[in-house]
């Protein structure tokens, strides 16, 4: 839901009216899980999520996830994972969503300035208050995630049940430590940027072409994916897709869903065909040989996406 919200300063974010047929198509296709964050379009994404999802699903049918950490108000109290901000942030998120609780409350990043014991205690209190049903985490080092889980267990607090990490065909460093840890501990993996912010869908080319509004204005994508090897992987996905008569996006999503531990890639959709491709990608079965070909051009990367 990051790409939906009225009045956003991001050129590629669409309005609630534009998004309504997309949400309808998603629900009709069987989608029930919607992921947002307080920081997306300064809260407008949460407002859109609450208004749009409730048009097509009852509260019991829908699974709503949001996040806390990023700056939301000026000053030190408007950010981070300390008790003061967590307690204020969940109330603000629920107000924008128009809901009594969220199903999954996630920490958006690691807070180096707050002891993890304080954060886990705050999240446990949010659960105890009935304002969330489960808690999850997002991009961090595997040792940090292990530390958080250990702190919760040691103090009798609730542990994280999901990890929303940076993982796709172009960035696979999570396969080294984080994903094996999640598989071992029974934690669900819900990767963000499964299409590498559009690169795996063909929205950018090696020669510098930017084929969509987002591709032409998303500076973070340029930071994450800017090496020749990244385009080698994207082009290989295109080759396999052409052979199968499907889109590159479908192939990239299918590859993710073949990987151990992956529960549900977080797919951003701002056009109807994005939903269609996501639903078709979920059904696409790749052969062992195709998976091997898709992975062959990969080159190790520095850690990306933790900040």
N, C-alpha and C positions, 0 to 999 in steps of 0.2 A: 504493500500500500504506500510505499515511499513516493511513488510517482503520481499520487492523487491528493489534491487539496486546493481549496480556493485561495487565490491571492499569493501563490508562491513566487519567490524571486528566482526560481529555477525555470528556465525557458521550456524545459521538456515536461514539467509537471502539468497534468491536466486537471480540469475542474471537476467538481462532483457531478454536474450534469453530463459532461463528456464520459465520465467513468461509469455511470449507471448501467448502460448496456453491457459493459465489460464485466461488471460484478454479476449481473444477471446471467450472462453466459457462463461465468465461472461456477456459479451455484448450480445451474442446470447441468453442468458437466460433472458435478459431484464434489466440487471444492467446498470445504467447510472451515478451513484453517486460514485466518487472515492475520498477517504480521505487520505491525506498525511500530512507531517509536514517538516519544514526546517531541524529539528534536526535528522530526521530519516536517518541513515547511512551518516551523515554529508552532507546532500543535495542530495545524490545519489537517494533517493526515489523520490524526486521531479523530477529529471532528467528522471528517468524511467517512472514516471506517464505521463509526457508530451510526451515522445516518444511513449509509448505503446498505450495510450488511443487514440491518434490522428490517429493511424492506423485503428481503428475500428469505431470511432464516429467523427462526425463533432464537431466543437467547440460549436455550438448551441445545439447539442444533449447531450453533456457531462456536468455534474455538477462536478466541481472540487473544493475541499476544501483543504486548508493548514492551518498551524498554526505558531504562533510567540510567543516567550518568552525565550526558552532555549538558553544556550550559543552557539554562532556560530563562534565567533572569540575571541582571547585572550583579556583580559581587560574588564573593566566595560561597555564600550560602545557596546559590542557585545552581549548583553543579555537584558532581561527585557522587560517592556512595556512602557518605556519612549518614547517621541516623536522621539528622534534621532534614537533609535534602530528600532522602528516600521517603520519609513519611509525608513530606509536602508534595513530592512528585507523584506518588500514587494517587493522592486525592485529586490533584490537578488533572492527571490522565483520566481518571474515572469521570470527572466532571466533563471533560471534552468528549469522551466516548459516549456519555449519557448512560453509563452502566453502573451496576452496583459492585461488580468484580471483573477482573480479567482472568482468563484461564491460565495464561503463562506470563509471568513478570520476569523480565530478563535484565541483567546488568549489561550495559552496552559496551563497556570496556573495563579494563582493570584500573582501579584507583590506587595509585602509588602513594597517596597522601592519607589514606584511611586504613587502619588495621583491618585485615580481612575478617577478624572475629567480630568487629563492630558491624561490618556490612552484613555478615551472615545472621547476626542477631536481629538487625533491622528487617531483613527479608523474612525471617521466621515470624517476627511480630506482624508483618503485613499479612502473612498467611493465617496466623492465629486470629486476626481481626476479620477474616472473611473477605478481604479485598482482592485476594488472588488465590488461585487453586494450586498452582505449581510455580517453581522458579527455575530459570535457566540462565545461562551465561553466553557471552559472545567472545569475539576474538581476543585471545591471550596466549601466553606460553603454556605448554602442558604442565610445567612444574607449578605454575600459578593455579591452574585449575585443580591440580592434585592437592595443593595447599588449602584451597577453599573447601574442598570436600572433606579433607581431614579435620579442618577447624570445625566444620559443622558436626561431624561425627563425634569429635572429642567433647564438644559442649552440649550435645543432645539437641542440636538444631537441624533444620531441614536441609537436605542436600539438593544440589542442582539435578534436574532430570534431563536437561538438553544442553547442547552446545551449538550455537549459531556461528560457524566459523567461515573463513574465506577459503573456498575450495572449488576448483573447476579444472577442466582439462589443461588450462594454461598455468594455473598455480596449484601445485600438488604437494607443497611442503608439509601440509597437515597430515600427510600419510606417514610421516616419520615418527611422531610422538602422540599428537592429540587424538587422531582417530583410533589408533590401537588402544589408547587409554579408555576412550569412550566405549569401544566394543567390549573391552575387558570388564568395564564397570556397569555396563547396561545403560549407558547414557545415549539418548537419541541425538543424531547429527542432522542439523537442518541448515545446510550451507547457504551463505549469502553470495551474491554475484555468480550464480551457476553458469551464466553466459558471458562472464568476464565483461560486464557492463556493455554488452552488445557486440564485443569483438568476435565472439564465437557464433554470432548470428549474422556476421558479415556487414556490420555497420561502419567499420573502418577498414581501410586497405593499406597495404605496405607502402604505396606511393603517396600516402597522405590524404587520400579522399575521405571525407566525412559525410556519410550518406543519410544521416538523420539529424534532427534538431539536437538530440542528446549527444550524439557523437561529436557534434560541432561545438558543444558548450560544457562538456563534462571534464573539467580539468583533473579530477581525481582518477578518471579512467586513464588519462595520459600518464599519470604518476605510476599507476599499477602495472600497466601493460604497454611497454614502449620498446621492447627489444625485438630484433629480427626473429629470434627463436619463438616469440609469442605468435608472430604471424605465420611461422612454419606450422605450428599446431593448428591455428585457425584454418589454414589452407588445407591441411590434412583432413580436418573435420568436414570441410566442403567437398573434398574428393569422395569420402565415404558416403556423404549425404547424396551426392549426385548418382552414385552407383546404386543406392537404395531407392532413389526417387523420392526423397524426403528433404526437409530443410536442414541446414546446419544446426539450427537451434534444437531441433528434435534429436539429432544425434548427440549433441553435447549434454542434453538433459538425460537421455537414455543411458549414456556412459556413467553419469553420476549415480543413477538409480541402480546400476550394476555393482556399485562399489560397497564394500563392507561398512555397516553402521549407518549408512545414509537413510534417513527416514523420509524427509520431504525437502527438496531444494526450495529456497525462497525465491520465487519467480516474480519479477516485476512486470506488470502488464499495463501498458497505456494505449494499446490498440487491440481490437477484437482478435486479430490474427495471432497475437501473442498468446491468448488463452487457448486458441485452437491448437497451436503448436505445442504448448505445454501438455495439453491433454493427450495429444497424439504421441508426444515423446515418452509419456508414461507407459504407453502400450508397446513401444518399439523394443524389440529384442535384438541385441547385438551378438554376433558370434565371437568366440574367443579370438579368432584371427582379426576381426575388425577392431576389437578392443586393443589388441597388440599393435596394430597399425596406428590407431589413434594416439597411443601412448609413446610410440617410438621417437617422435621429434622432441620430446620434452627435455628441457635443460633446467637444472636446479636454479632456484631463485633465492635472493635474500628474503628475510621475513618481511611480509607486506600485509598491511591491514590491521595491525594491532593498535594503531593510534589514529 
